[in-house]
Amino acid sequence: MKSKTLFILFSFFISGVSLASEVKETRDGIYEQKVKLNYGAISYIVDTKAKICILAYTGVTTIPCESLANREEWKPVLDWIK
């Protein structure tokens, strides 16, 4: 099950690279980026105070912030990851 989830998350990362909107601060310490896909949209949500990263699509799941930090637009937000 874990490898299936990782494959799905990896697919979201790859397919959303060119269709991603900019990262926006929605509330104090909460950032969001919407990614449009052929079959809908996903959102990446980061809580910088709790230091958690979330992927929202048809449900919500936490994802490793280290993976999201590989995307250039998230590096300034995820400043606690070296």
N, C-alpha and C positions, 0 to 999 in steps of 0.2 A: 504494500500500500504506500509506503514512504517513497519508493522509487517512482511510482505512478504520479504521486503528488509533485515530486520534484520535476518530472518531465513536463507536467502541465504548467507549472510555474515557469520553467525554462522557456516553454513555447510562448507564454505571455510576454516574457521579456524580449524575446527575439522578434516577435510579430509586432510589438508596439513601439519599436525604436523610432521609426520615422513618423509615426502618427501621434506621438505624445505631445500634449500641451505643456506649457511651462509649469513649473512648480510654483504654487501659490500658498501663501500663509492664510489659512481660513480663520483661525482663532489664535489666541496666545500660545505659541509653541506647537500648534498643529498645522501641518503642511499637507497639501494634496496635489496630485497630478492625475488628470484623466487621460486615458489612452483609448482612442477609438479603434475598434477592430471591425472586421467585416460583419461580424455577428453580434455587435453590441459594443459596450465600452466597459473598461475596468478602471478602477481607481487605486492608486497607491496612496496610502495615508501614513504619515509619520508623526508620532507624538515625541517631540524632542525632550520633554520633561520626564516622561516615563521610559524613554528610549526604547520604543517598540515600533515596528513597521508592520503595516497591514495591507493585504490585498483584498479588495472588495470587487466581487463580480456577481454571481448569483447567491453568494454567501460571503462570509468574512473569515479570513484566516490570517494568522501572523506569518510573516516571512522573515528570513534572516536579513537584518539591516546591512550586513556586509555585502550581500548580493546586490541590493539596491544602490549601495555606495559605488558600485562599478559604473554606474551611469553618471556622466559628467554633471548633469543638471542637479543631481542629488548630493554631490560632494560637499557643497557649502552648508547644506542643512545637516548632514550626518557628520558633523565635525568631531564627534567623539570617537569615530572609527578611524584608526590609523592604518 
